[in-house]
């Protein structure tokens, strides 16, 4: 049987907050969130007052995808800002 190793990590939050510490560089490679009407998630680098790197808007269908290529780069950690109707977000990152 072949062995498999990966440097992928997983983080989950159910409220606004830091997913990856600001002292760590990260690349988001996958995102999952349960949907509700007019949902949005915002990812920032540098904490709650940091730079907005990516914003995703979706509805009842939710969001579940892998980011192509090398992922979305965050130089100073990953901060998550959820709309009030999103129950949680899970990311995979390197």
PDB file of N, CA, C and O in Angstrom:
ATOM      1  N   UNK A   1       0.836  -1.162   0.000  1.00  0.00           N
ATOM      2  CA  UNK A   1       0.000   0.000   0.000  1.00  0.00           C
ATOM      3  C   UNK A   1       0.889   1.237   0.000  1.00  0.00           C
ATOM      4  O   UNK A   1       1.865   1.304   0.748  1.00  0.00           O
ATOM      5  N   UNK A   2       0.556   2.210  -0.834  1.00  0.00           N
ATOM      6  CA  UNK A   2       1.329   3.445  -0.918  1.00  0.00           C
ATOM      7  C   UNK A   2       0.978   4.366   0.240  1.00  0.00           C
ATOM      8  O   UNK A   2      -0.150   4.359   0.734  1.00  0.00           O
ATOM      9  N   UNK A   3       1.936   5.143   0.659  1.00  0.00           N
ATOM     10  CA  UNK A   3       1.660   6.124   1.711  1.00  0.00           C
ATOM     11  C   UNK A   3       1.407   7.474   1.058  1.00  0.00           C
ATOM     12  O   UNK A   3       1.837   7.728  -0.068  1.00  0.00           O
ATOM     13  N   UNK A   4       0.713   8.322   1.773  1.00  0.00           N
ATOM     14  CA  UNK A   4       0.360   9.635   1.261  1.00  0.00           C
ATOM     15  C   UNK A   4       0.633  10.657   2.355  1.00  0.00           C
ATOM     16  O   UNK A   4       0.250  10.459   3.508  1.00  0.00           O
ATOM     17  N   UNK A   5       1.281  11.729   1.999  1.00  0.00           N
ATOM     18  CA  UNK A   5       1.474  12.804   2.967  1.00  0.00           C
ATOM     19  C   UNK A   5       1.015  14.107   2.336  1.00  0.00           C
ATOM     20  O   UNK A   5       1.100  14.285   1.121  1.00  0.00           O
ATOM     21  N   UNK A   6       0.534  15.005   3.160  1.00  0.00           N
ATOM     22  CA  UNK A   6       0.021  16.272   2.675  1.00  0.00           C
ATOM     23  C   UNK A   6       0.353  17.361   3.674  1.00  0.00           C
ATOM     24  O   UNK A   6       0.431  17.105   4.876  1.00  0.00           O
ATOM     25  N   UNK A   7       0.546  18.565   3.189  1.00  0.00           N
ATOM     26  CA  UNK A   7       0.757  19.687   4.090  1.00  0.00           C
ATOM     27  C   UNK A   7      -0.515  20.518   4.245  1.00  0.00           C
ATOM     28  O   UNK A   7      -0.464  21.647   4.732  1.00  0.00           O
ATOM     29  N   UNK A   8      -1.653  19.962   3.833  1.00  0.00           N
ATOM     30  CA  UNK A   8      -2.933  20.638   3.981  1.00  0.00           C
ATOM     31  C   UNK A   8      -3.370  20.615   5.450  1.00  0.00           C
ATOM     32  O   UNK A   8      -3.227  19.602   6.135  1.00  0.00           O
ATOM     33  N   UNK A   9      -3.901  21.739   5.918  1.00  0.00           N
ATOM     34  CA  UNK A   9      -4.475  21.840   7.252  1.00  0.00           C
ATOM     35  C   UNK A   9      -5.918  22.289   7.110  1.00  0.00           C
ATOM     36  O   UNK A   9      -6.320  22.778   6.054  1.00  0.00           O
ATOM     37  N   UNK A  10      -6.704  22.123   8.180  1.00  0.00           N
ATOM     38  CA  UNK A  10      -8.126  22.476   8.150  1.00  0.00           C
ATOM     39  C   UNK A  10      -8.437  23.350   9.359  1.00  0.00           C
ATOM     40  O   UNK A  10      -7.949  23.098  10.461  1.00  0.00           O
ATOM     41  N   UNK A  11      -9.258  24.384   9.141  1.00  0.00           N
ATOM     42  CA  UNK A  11      -9.720  25.245  10.229  1.00  0.00           C
ATOM     43  C   UNK A  11     -11.213  25.491  10.050  1.00  0.00           C
ATOM     44  O   UNK A  11     -11.708  25.570   8.926  1.00  0.00           O
ATOM     45  N   UNK A  12     -11.927  25.613  11.170  1.00  0.00           N
ATOM     46  CA  UNK A  12     -13.374  25.842  11.142  1.00  0.00           C
ATOM     47  C   UNK A  12     -13.730  26.894  12.179  1.00  0.00           C
ATOM     48  O   UNK A  12     -13.180  26.899  13.280  1.00  0.00           O
ATOM     49  N   UNK A  13     -14.650  27.787  11.828  1.00  0.00           N
ATOM     50  CA  UNK A  13     -15.174  28.782  12.773  1.00  0.00           C
ATOM     51  C   UNK A  13     -16.667  28.935  12.556  1.00  0.00           C
ATOM     52  O   UNK A  13     -17.178  28.745  11.452  1.00  0.00           O
ATOM     53  N   UNK A  14     -17.364  29.285  13.645  1.00  0.00           N
ATOM     54  CA  UNK A  14     -18.797  29.542  13.573  1.00  0.00           C
ATOM     55  C   UNK A  14     -19.112  31.014  13.851  1.00  0.00           C
ATOM     56  O   UNK A  14     -20.277  31.393  13.962  1.00  0.00           O
ATOM     57  N   UNK A  15     -18.073  31.835  13.961  1.00  0.00           N
ATOM     58  CA  UNK A  15     -18.247  33.270  14.190  1.00  0.00           C
ATOM     59  C   UNK A  15     -17.030  34.002  13.615  1.00  0.00           C
ATOM     60  O   UNK A  15     -16.052  33.375  13.207  1.00  0.00           O
ATOM     61  N   UNK A  16     -17.104  35.321  13.588  1.00  0.00           N
ATOM     62  CA  UNK A  16     -15.960  36.114  13.133  1.00  0.00           C
ATOM     63  C   UNK A  16     -14.729  35.772  13.966  1.00  0.00           C
ATOM     64  O   UNK A  16     -14.832  35.552  15.173  1.00  0.00           O
ATOM     65  N   UNK A  17     -13.580  35.728  13.330  1.00  0.00           N
ATOM     66  CA  UNK A  17     -12.353  35.489  14.087  1.00  0.00           C
ATOM     67  C   UNK A  17     -11.223  34.976  13.228  1.00  0.00           C
ATOM     68  O   UNK A  17     -11.369  34.756  12.026  1.00  0.00           O
ATOM     69  N   UNK A  18     -10.092  34.791  13.880  1.00  0.00           N
ATOM     70  CA  UNK A  18      -8.863  34.382  13.221  1.00  0.00           C
ATOM     71  C   UNK A  18      -8.894  32.879  12.937  1.00  0.00           C
ATOM     72  O   UNK A  18      -9.058  32.076  13.856  1.00  0.00           O
ATOM     73  N   UNK A  19      -8.738  32.501  11.673  1.00  0.00           N
ATOM     74  CA  UNK A  19      -8.638  31.095  11.276  1.00  0.00           C
ATOM     75  C   UNK A  19      -7.193  30.620  11.286  1.00  0.00           C
ATOM     76  O   UNK A  19      -6.907  29.489  11.677  1.00  0.00           O
ATOM     77  N   UNK A  20      -6.287  31.489  10.855  1.00  0.00           N
ATOM     78  CA  UNK A  20      -4.853  31.214  10.834  1.00  0.00           C
ATOM     79  C   UNK A  20      -4.184  32.423  11.487  1.00  0.00           C
ATOM     80  O   UNK A  20      -4.502  33.557  11.129  1.00  0.00           O
ATOM     81  N   UNK A  21      -3.263  32.213  12.439  1.00  0.00           N
ATOM     82  CA  UNK A  21      -2.637  33.333  13.156  1.00  0.00           C
ATOM     83  C   UNK A  21      -1.984  34.354  12.225  1.00  0.00           C
ATOM     84  O   UNK A  21      -1.490  34.003  11.153  1.00  0.00           O
ATOM     85  N   UNK A  22      -1.987  35.619  12.646  1.00  0.00           N
ATOM     86  CA  UNK A  22      -1.408  36.687  11.820  1.00  0.00           C
ATOM     87  C   UNK A  22       0.100  36.530  11.645  1.00  0.00           C
ATOM     88  O   UNK A  22       0.681  37.146  10.751  1.00  0.00           O
ATOM     89  N   UNK A  23       0.728  35.733  12.464  1.00  0.00           N
ATOM     90  CA  UNK A  23       2.164  35.490  12.350  1.00  0.00           C
ATOM     91  C   UNK A  23       2.492  34.434  11.304  1.00  0.00           C
ATOM     92  O   UNK A  23       3.662  34.133  11.067  1.00  0.00           O
ATOM     93  N   UNK A  24       1.464  33.872  10.677  1.00  0.00           N
ATOM     94  CA  UNK A  24       1.649  32.762   9.740  1.00  0.00           C
ATOM     95  C   UNK A  24       1.161  33.136   8.347  1.00  0.00           C
ATOM     96  O   UNK A  24       0.084  33.714   8.193  1.00  0.00           O
ATOM     97  N   UNK A  25       1.945  32.809   7.347  1.00  0.00           N
ATOM     98  CA  UNK A  25       1.530  32.950   5.947  1.00  0.00           C
ATOM     99  C   UNK A  25       0.682  31.738   5.595  1.00  0.00           C
ATOM    100  O   UNK A  25       0.969  30.634   6.058  1.00  0.00           O
ATOM    101  N   UNK A  26      -0.366  31.921   4.777  1.00  0.00           N
ATOM    102  CA  UNK A  26      -1.246  30.794   4.425  1.00  0.00           C
ATOM    103  C   UNK A  26      -1.800  30.976   3.016  1.00  0.00           C
ATOM    104  O   UNK A  26      -1.877  32.086   2.490  1.00  0.00           O
ATOM    105  N   UNK A  27      -2.181  29.849   2.427  1.00  0.00           N
ATOM    106  CA  UNK A  27      -2.888  29.837   1.144  1.00  0.00           C
ATOM    107  C   UNK A  27      -4.152  29.006   1.308  1.00  0.00           C
ATOM    108  O   UNK A  27      -4.077  27.807   1.577  1.00  0.00           O
ATOM    109  N   UNK A  28      -5.310  29.634   1.149  1.00  0.00           N
ATOM    110  CA  UNK A  28      -6.572  28.887   1.195  1.00  0.00           C
ATOM    111  C   UNK A  28      -6.683  28.079  -0.079  1.00  0.00           C
ATOM    112  O   UNK A  28      -6.536  28.614  -1.177  1.00  0.00           O
ATOM    113  N   UNK A  29      -6.945  26.775   0.068  1.00  0.00           N
ATOM    114  CA  UNK A  29      -7.070  25.884  -1.082  1.00  0.00           C
ATOM    115  C   UNK A  29      -8.468  25.291  -1.221  1.00  0.00           C
ATOM    116  O   UNK A  29      -8.781  24.685  -2.246  1.00  0.00           O
ATOM    117  N   UNK A  30      -9.309  25.456  -0.208  1.00  0.00           N
ATOM    118  CA  UNK A  30     -10.680  24.965  -0.271  1.00  0.00           C
ATOM    119  C   UNK A  30     -11.560  25.691   0.732  1.00  0.00           C
ATOM    120  O   UNK A  30     -11.098  26.092   1.800  1.00  0.00           O
ATOM    121  N   UNK A  31     -12.843  25.860   0.379  1.00  0.00           N
ATOM    122  CA  UNK A  31     -13.793  26.576   1.239  1.00  0.00           C
ATOM    123  C   UNK A  31     -15.121  25.826   1.234  1.00  0.00           C
ATOM    124  O   UNK A  31     -15.602  25.395   0.187  1.00  0.00           O
ATOM    125  N   UNK A  32     -15.705  25.678   2.427  1.00  0.00           N
ATOM    126  CA  UNK A  32     -17.037  25.090   2.568  1.00  0.00           C
ATOM    127  C   UNK A  32     -17.837  25.929   3.554  1.00  0.00           C
ATOM    128  O   UNK A  32     -17.324  26.317   4.604  1.00  0.00           O
ATOM    129  N   UNK A  33     -19.095  26.210   3.219  1.00  0.00           N
ATOM    130  CA  UNK A  33     -19.994  26.918   4.127  1.00  0.00           C
ATOM    131  C   UNK A  33     -21.427  26.556   3.789  1.00  0.00           C
ATOM    132  O   UNK A  33     -21.793  26.437   2.619  1.00  0.00           O
ATOM    133  N   UNK A  34     -22.226  26.384   4.818  1.00  0.00           N
ATOM    134  CA  UNK A  34     -23.648  26.126   4.623  1.00  0.00           C
ATOM    135  C   UNK A  34     -24.313  27.422   4.191  1.00  0.00           C
ATOM    136  O   UNK A  34     -23.979  28.496   4.690  1.00  0.00           O
ATOM    137  N   UNK A  35     -25.246  27.319   3.271  1.00  0.00           N
ATOM    138  CA  UNK A  35     -25.869  28.510   2.724  1.00  0.00           C
ATOM    139  C   UNK A  35     -27.155  28.923   3.400  1.00  0.00           C
ATOM    140  O   UNK A  35     -27.837  28.121   4.038  1.00  0.00           O
ATOM    141  N   UNK A  36     -27.464  30.181   3.246  1.00  0.00           N
ATOM    142  CA  UNK A  36     -28.729  30.790   3.640  1.00  0.00           C
ATOM    143  C   UNK A  36     -28.910  31.975   2.697  1.00  0.00           C
ATOM    144  O   UNK A  36     -27.962  32.390   2.030  1.00  0.00           O
ATOM    145  N   UNK A  37     -30.102  32.510   2.642  1.00  0.00           N
ATOM    146  CA  UNK A  37     -30.355  33.618   1.726  1.00  0.00           C
ATOM    147  C   UNK A  37     -29.390  34.772   1.992  1.00  0.00           C
ATOM    148  O   UNK A  37     -29.155  35.139   3.143  1.00  0.00           O
ATOM    149  N   UNK A  38     -28.843  35.331   0.936  1.00  0.00           N
ATOM    150  CA  UNK A  38     -27.950  36.500   1.000  1.00  0.00           C
ATOM    151  C   UNK A  38     -26.761  36.299   1.929  1.00  0.00           C
ATOM    152  O   UNK A  38     -26.456  37.176   2.736  1.00  0.00           O
ATOM    153  N   UNK A  39     -26.090  35.166   1.827  1.00  0.00           N
ATOM    154  CA  UNK A  39     -24.916  34.876   2.650  1.00  0.00           C
ATOM    155  C   UNK A  39     -23.670  35.535   2.075  1.00  0.00           C
ATOM    156  O   UNK A  39     -23.568  35.759   0.869  1.00  0.00           O
ATOM    157  N   UNK A  40     -22.725  35.839   2.957  1.00  0.00           N
ATOM    158  CA  UNK A  40     -21.428  36.310   2.491  1.00  0.00           C
ATOM    159  C   UNK A  40     -20.362  35.953   3.519  1.00  0.00           C
ATOM    160  O   UNK A  40     -20.614  35.913   4.723  1.00  0.00           O
ATOM    161  N   UNK A  41     -19.167  35.695   3.004  1.00  0.00           N
ATOM    162  CA  UNK A  41     -18.000  35.495   3.857  1.00  0.00           C
ATOM    163  C   UNK A  41     -16.872  36.351   3.289  1.00  0.00           C
ATOM    164  O   UNK A  41     -16.693  36.451   2.075  1.00  0.00           O
ATOM    165  N   UNK A  42     -16.124  36.960   4.191  1.00  0.00           N
ATOM    166  CA  UNK A  42     -15.020  37.826   3.804  1.00  0.00           C
ATOM    167  C   UNK A  42     -13.767  37.295   4.483  1.00  0.00           C
ATOM    168  O   UNK A  42     -13.774  37.031   5.686  1.00  0.00           O
ATOM    169  N   UNK A  43     -12.698  37.140   3.723  1.00  0.00           N
ATOM    170  CA  UNK A  43     -11.412  36.709   4.256  1.00  0.00           C
ATOM    171  C   UNK A  43     -10.445  37.892   4.202  1.00  0.00           C
ATOM    172  O   UNK A  43     -10.314  38.553   3.171  1.00  0.00           O
ATOM    173  N   UNK A  44      -9.768  38.151   5.332  1.00  0.00           N
ATOM    174  CA  UNK A  44      -8.821  39.259   5.421  1.00  0.00           C
ATOM    175  C   UNK A  44      -7.452  38.751   5.837  1.00  0.00           C
ATOM    176  O   UNK A  44      -7.331  37.720   6.498  1.00  0.00           O
ATOM    177  N   UNK A  45      -6.431  39.481   5.446  1.00  0.00           N
ATOM    178  CA  UNK A  45      -5.064  39.223   5.884  1.00  0.00           C
ATOM    179  C   UNK A  45      -4.677  40.347   6.841  1.00  0.00           C
ATOM    180  O   UNK A  45      -4.836  41.523   6.512  1.00  0.00           O
ATOM    181  N   UNK A  46      -4.167  39.993   8.031  1.00  0.00           N
ATOM    182  CA  UNK A  46      -3.747  41.013   8.978  1.00  0.00           C
ATOM    183  C   UNK A  46      -4.738  41.266  10.102  1.00  0.00           C
ATOM    184  O   UNK A  46      -4.665  42.304  10.761  1.00  0.00           O
ATOM    185  N   UNK A  47      -5.654  40.350  10.334  1.00  0.00           N
ATOM    186  CA  UNK A  47      -6.599  40.492  11.444  1.00  0.00           C
ATOM    187  C   UNK A  47      -7.893  41.183  11.038  1.00  0.00           C
ATOM    188  O   UNK A  47      -8.145  41.403   9.854  1.00  0.00           O
ATOM    189  N   UNK A  48      -8.717  41.525  12.037  1.00  0.00           N
ATOM    190  CA  UNK A  48     -10.048  42.072  11.779  1.00  0.00           C
ATOM    191  C   UNK A  48     -10.011  43.397  11.021  1.00  0.00           C
ATOM    192  O   UNK A  48     -10.922  43.690  10.247  1.00  0.00           O
ATOM    193  N   UNK A  49      -8.975  44.196  11.233  1.00  0.00           N
ATOM    194  CA  UNK A  49      -8.843  45.472  10.531  1.00  0.00           C
ATOM    195  C   UNK A  49      -7.919  45.390   9.332  1.00  0.00           C
ATOM    196  O   UNK A  49      -7.511  46.414   8.784  1.00  0.00           O
ATOM    197  N   UNK A  50      -7.589  44.180   8.927  1.00  0.00           N
ATOM    198  CA  UNK A  50      -6.631  43.964   7.845  1.00  0.00           C
ATOM    199  C   UNK A  50      -7.198  44.186   6.458  1.00  0.00           C
ATOM    200  O   UNK A  50      -8.289  44.733   6.291  1.00  0.00           O
ATOM    201  N   UNK A  51      -6.446  43.757   5.480  1.00  0.00           N
ATOM    202  CA  UNK A  51      -6.782  43.914   4.072  1.00  0.00           C
ATOM    203  C   UNK A  51      -7.738  42.825   3.620  1.00  0.00           C
ATOM    204  O   UNK A  51      -7.484  41.641   3.846  1.00  0.00           O
ATOM    205  N   UNK A  52      -8.833  43.212   2.986  1.00  0.00           N
ATOM    206  CA  UNK A  52      -9.767  42.234   2.420  1.00  0.00           C
ATOM    207  C   UNK A  52      -9.091  41.594   1.210  1.00  0.00           C
ATOM    208  O   UNK A  52      -8.689  42.282   0.271  1.00  0.00           O
ATOM    209  N   UNK A  53      -8.974  40.285   1.248  1.00  0.00           N
ATOM    210  CA  UNK A  53      -8.351  39.538   0.154  1.00  0.00           C
ATOM    211  C   UNK A  53      -9.411  38.904  -0.747  1.00  0.00           C
ATOM    212  O   UNK A  53      -9.262  38.893  -1.969  1.00  0.00           O
ATOM    213  N   UNK A  54     -10.486  38.374  -0.143  1.00  0.00           N
ATOM    214  CA  UNK A  54     -11.517  37.701  -0.936  1.00  0.00           C
ATOM    215  C   UNK A  54     -12.875  37.821  -0.260  1.00  0.00           C
ATOM    216  O   UNK A  54     -12.985  37.712   0.961  1.00  0.00           O
ATOM    217  N   UNK A  55     -13.910  38.048  -1.069  1.00  0.00           N
ATOM    218  CA  UNK A  55     -15.290  38.095  -0.600  1.00  0.00           C
ATOM    219  C   UNK A  55     -16.103  37.132  -1.448  1.00  0.00           C
ATOM    220  O   UNK A  55     -16.004  37.136  -2.675  1.00  0.00           O
ATOM    221  N   UNK A  56     -16.913  36.301  -0.782  1.00  0.00           N
ATOM    222  CA  UNK A  56     -17.772  35.347  -1.484  1.00  0.00           C
ATOM    223  C   UNK A  56     -19.206  35.591  -1.074  1.00  0.00           C
ATOM    224  O   UNK A  56     -19.510  35.668   0.116  1.00  0.00           O
ATOM    225  N   UNK A  57     -20.095  35.713  -2.054  1.00  0.00           N
ATOM    226  CA  UNK A  57     -21.528  35.882  -1.806  1.00  0.00           C
ATOM    227  C   UNK A  57     -22.250  34.690  -2.404  1.00  0.00           C
ATOM    228  O   UNK A  57     -21.941  34.257  -3.514  1.00  0.00           O
ATOM    229  N   UNK A  58     -23.224  34.156  -1.655  1.00  0.00           N
ATOM    230  CA  UNK A  58     -23.950  32.975  -2.115  1.00  0.00           C
ATOM    231  C   UNK A  58     -25.301  32.916  -1.425  1.00  0.00           C
ATOM    232  O   UNK A  58     -25.588  33.707  -0.527  1.00  0.00           O
ATOM    233  N   UNK A  59     -26.116  31.982  -1.848  1.00  0.00           N
ATOM    234  CA  UNK A  59     -27.458  31.836  -1.298  1.00  0.00           C
ATOM    235  C   UNK A  59     -27.640  30.501  -0.607  1.00  0.00           C
ATOM    236  O   UNK A  59     -26.706  29.958  -0.016  1.00  0.00           O
ATOM    237  N   UNK A  60     -28.848  29.983  -0.688  1.00  0.00           N
ATOM    238  CA  UNK A  60     -29.198  28.726  -0.029  1.00  0.00           C
ATOM    239  C   UNK A  60     -28.328  27.552  -0.454  1.00  0.00           C
ATOM    240  O   UNK A  60     -28.201  26.575   0.285  1.00  0.00           O
ATOM    241  N   UNK A  61     -27.735  27.636  -1.625  1.00  0.00           N
ATOM    242  CA  UNK A  61     -26.926  26.524  -2.149  1.00  0.00           C
ATOM    243  C   UNK A  61     -25.616  26.334  -1.382  1.00  0.00           C
ATOM    244  O   UNK A  61     -25.001  25.271  -1.465  1.00  0.00           O
ATOM    245  N   UNK A  62     -25.191  27.338  -0.650  1.00  0.00           N
ATOM    246  CA  UNK A  62     -23.930  27.226   0.083  1.00  0.00           C
ATOM    247  C   UNK A  62     -22.745  27.366  -0.844  1.00  0.00           C
ATOM    248  O   UNK A  62     -22.880  27.752  -2.005  1.00  0.00           O
ATOM    249  N   UNK A  63     -21.589  27.047  -0.314  1.00  0.00           N
ATOM    250  CA  UNK A  63     -20.364  27.149  -1.092  1.00  0.00           C
ATOM    251  C   UNK A  63     -19.484  25.956  -0.736  1.00  0.00           C
ATOM    252  O   UNK A  63     -19.318  25.631   0.440  1.00  0.00           O
ATOM    253  N   UNK A  64     -18.931  25.314  -1.734  1.00  0.00           N
ATOM    254  CA  UNK A  64     -18.085  24.143  -1.536  1.00  0.00           C
ATOM    255  C   UNK A  64     -17.192  24.001  -2.762  1.00  0.00           C
ATOM    256  O   UNK A  64     -17.615  23.458  -3.783  1.00  0.00           O
ATOM    257  N   UNK A  65     -15.969  24.484  -2.663  1.00  0.00           N
ATOM    258  CA  UNK A  65     -15.097  24.369  -3.821  1.00  0.00           C
ATOM    259  C   UNK A  65     -13.625  24.367  -3.416  1.00  0.00           C
ATOM    260  O   UNK A  65     -13.246  24.782  -2.321  1.00  0.00           O
ATOM    261  N   UNK A  66     -12.828  23.885  -4.340  1.00  0.00           N
ATOM    262  CA  UNK A  66     -11.386  23.895  -4.205  1.00  0.00           C
ATOM    263  C   UNK A  66     -10.853  25.044  -5.037  1.00  0.00           C
ATOM    264  O   UNK A  66     -11.298  25.252  -6.165  1.00  0.00           O
ATOM    265  N   UNK A  67      -9.919  25.781  -4.500  1.00  0.00           N
ATOM    266  CA  UNK A  67      -9.329  26.910  -5.202  1.00  0.00           C
ATOM    267  C   UNK A  67      -8.253  26.374  -6.149  1.00  0.00           C
ATOM    268  O   UNK A  67      -7.365  25.643  -5.710  1.00  0.00           O
ATOM    269  N   UNK A  68      -8.313  26.715  -7.417  1.00  0.00           N
ATOM    270  CA  UNK A  68      -7.337  26.186  -8.368  1.00  0.00           C
ATOM    271  C   UNK A  68      -5.943  26.774  -8.160  1.00  0.00           C
ATOM    272  O   UNK A  68      -5.769  27.768  -7.455  1.00  0.00           O
ATOM    273  N   UNK A  69      -4.980  26.153  -8.775  1.00  0.00           N
ATOM    274  CA  UNK A  69      -3.603  26.636  -8.713  1.00  0.00           C
ATOM    275  C   UNK A  69      -3.022  26.496  -7.318  1.00  0.00           C
ATOM    276  O   UNK A  69      -3.197  25.467  -6.666  1.00  0.00           O
ATOM    277  N   UNK A  70      -2.344  27.512  -6.868  1.00  0.00           N
ATOM    278  CA  UNK A  70      -1.688  27.486  -5.561  1.00  0.00           C
ATOM    279  C   UNK A  70      -2.575  28.002  -4.432  1.00  0.00           C
ATOM    280  O   UNK A  70      -2.118  28.092  -3.293  1.00  0.00           O
ATOM    281  N   UNK A  71      -3.819  28.340  -4.715  1.00  0.00           N
ATOM    282  CA  UNK A  71      -4.712  28.851  -3.686  1.00  0.00           C
ATOM    283  C   UNK A  71      -4.666  30.363  -3.581  1.00  0.00           C
ATOM    284  O   UNK A  71      -4.042  31.033  -4.404  1.00  0.00           O
ATOM    285  N   UNK A  72      -5.338  30.904  -2.552  1.00  0.00           N
ATOM    286  CA  UNK A  72      -5.403  32.340  -2.320  1.00  0.00           C
ATOM    287  C   UNK A  72      -4.407  32.678  -1.213  1.00  0.00           C
ATOM    288  O   UNK A  72      -4.506  32.147  -0.107  1.00  0.00           O
ATOM    289  N   UNK A  73      -3.456  33.550  -1.500  1.00  0.00           N
ATOM    290  CA  UNK A  73      -2.368  33.857  -0.565  1.00  0.00           C
ATOM    291  C   UNK A  73      -2.764  34.917   0.460  1.00  0.00           C
ATOM    292  O   UNK A  73      -3.351  35.945   0.121  1.00  0.00           O
ATOM    293  N   UNK A  74      -2.430  34.643   1.723  1.00  0.00           N
ATOM    294  CA  UNK A  74      -2.606  35.567   2.841  1.00  0.00           C
ATOM    295  C   UNK A  74      -1.249  35.685   3.532  1.00  0.00           C
ATOM    296  O   UNK A  74      -0.752  34.708   4.091  1.00  0.00           O
ATOM    297  N   UNK A  75      -0.649  36.873   3.498  1.00  0.00           N
ATOM    298  CA  UNK A  75       0.678  37.061   4.086  1.00  0.00           C
ATOM    299  C   UNK A  75       0.653  37.126   5.608  1.00  0.00           C
ATOM    300  O   UNK A  75       1.635  36.768   6.258  1.00  0.00           O
ATOM    301  N   UNK A  76      -0.467  37.582   6.187  1.00  0.00           N
ATOM    302  CA  UNK A  76      -0.565  37.754   7.642  1.00  0.00           C
ATOM    303  C   UNK A  76      -1.789  37.030   8.202  1.00  0.00           C
ATOM    304  O   UNK A  76      -2.705  37.655   8.738  1.00  0.00           O
ATOM    305  N   UNK A  77      -1.790  35.728   8.071  1.00  0.00           N
ATOM    306  CA  UNK A  77      -2.885  34.928   8.602  1.00  0.00           C
ATOM    307  C   UNK A  77      -4.174  35.111   7.826  1.00  0.00           C
ATOM    308  O   UNK A  77      -4.232  35.855   6.846  1.00  0.00           O
ATOM    309  N   UNK A  78      -5.216  34.410   8.290  1.00  0.00           N
ATOM    310  CA  UNK A  78      -6.530  34.478   7.655  1.00  0.00           C
ATOM    311  C   UNK A  78      -7.559  34.826   8.727  1.00  0.00           C
ATOM    312  O   UNK A  78      -7.728  34.096   9.703  1.00  0.00           O
ATOM    313  N   UNK A  79      -8.239  35.947   8.530  1.00  0.00           N
ATOM    314  CA  UNK A  79      -9.318  36.369   9.418  1.00  0.00           C
ATOM    315  C   UNK A  79     -10.634  36.174   8.674  1.00  0.00           C
ATOM    316  O   UNK A  79     -10.736  36.492   7.489  1.00  0.00           O
ATOM    317  N   UNK A  80     -11.632  35.653   9.368  1.00  0.00           N
ATOM    318  CA  UNK A  80     -12.940  35.375   8.770  1.00  0.00           C
ATOM    319  C   UNK A  80     -13.969  36.356   9.294  1.00  0.00           C
ATOM    320  O   UNK A  80     -14.090  36.552  10.504  1.00  0.00           O
ATOM    321  N   UNK A  81     -14.709  36.972   8.387  1.00  0.00           N
ATOM    322  CA  UNK A  81     -15.829  37.851   8.724  1.00  0.00           C
ATOM    323  C   UNK A  81     -17.080  37.237   8.090  1.00  0.00           C
ATOM    324  O   UNK A  81     -17.229  37.235   6.868  1.00  0.00           O
ATOM    325  N   UNK A  82     -17.979  36.715   8.939  1.00  0.00           N
ATOM    326  CA  UNK A  82     -19.195  36.039   8.470  1.00  0.00           C
ATOM    327  C   UNK A  82     -20.396  36.963   8.464  1.00  0.00           C
ATOM    328  O   UNK A  82     -20.517  37.830   9.329  1.00  0.00           O
ATOM    329  N   UNK A  83     -21.293  36.787   7.492  1.00  0.00           N
ATOM    330  CA  UNK A  83     -22.591  37.441   7.608  1.00  0.00           C
ATOM    331  C   UNK A  83     -23.379  36.694   8.693  1.00  0.00           C
ATOM    332  O   UNK A  83     -23.100  35.527   8.966  1.00  0.00           O
ATOM    333  N   UNK A  84     -24.339  37.350   9.299  1.00  0.00           N
ATOM    334  CA  UNK A  84     -25.035  36.778  10.462  1.00  0.00           C
ATOM    335  C   UNK A  84     -25.793  35.495  10.154  1.00  0.00           C
ATOM    336  O   UNK A  84     -26.065  34.723  11.073  1.00  0.00           O
ATOM    337  N   UNK A  85     -26.139  35.239   8.917  1.00  0.00           N
ATOM    338  CA  UNK A  85     -26.915  34.043   8.590  1.00  0.00           C
ATOM    339  C   UNK A  85     -26.060  32.838   8.179  1.00  0.00           C
ATOM    340  O   UNK A  85     -26.608  31.801   7.805  1.00  0.00           O
ATOM    341  N   UNK A  86     -24.749  32.951   8.242  1.00  0.00           N
ATOM    342  CA  UNK A  86     -23.865  31.812   7.943  1.00  0.00           C
ATOM    343  C   UNK A  86     -23.523  31.123   9.254  1.00  0.00           C
ATOM    344  O   UNK A  86     -23.047  31.764  10.191  1.00  0.00           O
ATOM    345  N   UNK A  87     -23.764  29.813   9.324  1.00  0.00           N
ATOM    346  CA  UNK A  87     -23.580  29.094  10.580  1.00  0.00           C
ATOM    347  C   UNK A  87     -22.131  28.661  10.814  1.00  0.00           C
ATOM    348  O   UNK A  87     -21.775  28.319  11.942  1.00  0.00           O
ATOM    349  N   UNK A  88     -21.300  28.668   9.795  1.00  0.00           N
ATOM    350  CA  UNK A  88     -19.893  28.282   9.964  1.00  0.00           C
ATOM    351  C   UNK A  88     -19.200  28.131   8.643  1.00  0.00           C
ATOM    352  O   UNK A  88     -19.830  27.959   7.599  1.00  0.00           O
ATOM    353  N   UNK A  89     -17.873  28.199   8.706  1.00  0.00           N
ATOM    354  CA  UNK A  89     -17.031  28.070   7.514  1.00  0.00           C
ATOM    355  C   UNK A  89     -15.867  27.151   7.840  1.00  0.00           C
ATOM    356  O   UNK A  89     -15.269  27.240   8.912  1.00  0.00           O
ATOM    357  N   UNK A  90     -15.555  26.274   6.910  1.00  0.00           N
ATOM    358  CA  UNK A  90     -14.385  25.406   7.011  1.00  0.00           C
ATOM    359  C   UNK A  90     -13.475  25.713   5.826  1.00  0.00           C
ATOM    360  O   UNK A  90     -13.927  25.794   4.684  1.00  0.00           O
ATOM    361  N   UNK A  91     -12.183  25.882   6.118  1.00  0.00           N
ATOM    362  CA  UNK A  91     -11.211  26.087   5.045  1.00  0.00           C
ATOM    363  C   UNK A  91     -10.151  25.005   5.121  1.00  0.00           C
ATOM    364  O   UNK A  91      -9.860  24.479   6.195  1.00  0.00           O
ATOM    365  N   UNK A  92      -9.574  24.676   3.970  1.00  0.00           N
ATOM    366  CA  UNK A  92      -8.332  23.917   3.932  1.00  0.00           C
ATOM    367  C   UNK A  92      -7.277  24.910   3.468  1.00  0.00           C
ATOM    368  O   UNK A  92      -7.542  25.784   2.643  1.00  0.00           O
ATOM    369  N   UNK A  93      -6.064  24.757   4.022  1.00  0.00           N
ATOM    370  CA  UNK A  93      -5.012  25.711   3.690  1.00  0.00           C
ATOM    371  C   UNK A  93      -3.647  25.062   3.844  1.00  0.00           C
ATOM    372  O   UNK A  93      -3.488  24.025   4.487  1.00  0.00           O
ATOM    373  N   UNK A  94      -2.670  25.715   3.228  1.00  0.00           N
ATOM    374  CA  UNK A  94      -1.279  25.279   3.406  1.00  0.00           C
ATOM    375  C   UNK A  94      -0.507  26.436   3.993  1.00  0.00           C
ATOM    376  O   UNK A  94       0.694  26.316   4.236  1.00  0.00           O
TER     377      UNK A  94
END
